[in-house]
């Protein structure tokens, strides 16, 4: 049977907040494990003792939000540059064709 051991710190080898163990049926379960598997929709599940459930790691969410904001800013800069380049090319074509 599979059991899950929630960790206080990420496991350096897996970057996850838990370890998965296979125990024989009938093996006495330690207090620090759960039979409840992390939901497959969670990218970085972390055990919440107050809820008694797996939740998404808030640090991971903060990283994603930060990356999303950075990507949005980068996209705006790239879009502005494309617009400026298109305008410059049209001006150049107009100058060449008007002569």
HELIX and SHEET records of a PDB file:
HELIX    1   1 UNK A   58  UNK A   97  1                                  40    
SHEET    1   A 2 UNK A   2  UNK A   6  0                                        
SHEET    2   A 2 UNK A  18  UNK A  22 -1                                        
SHEET    1   B 2 UNK A  45  UNK A  48  0                                        
SHEET    2   B 2 UNK A  53  UNK A  56 -1                                        
END                                                                             
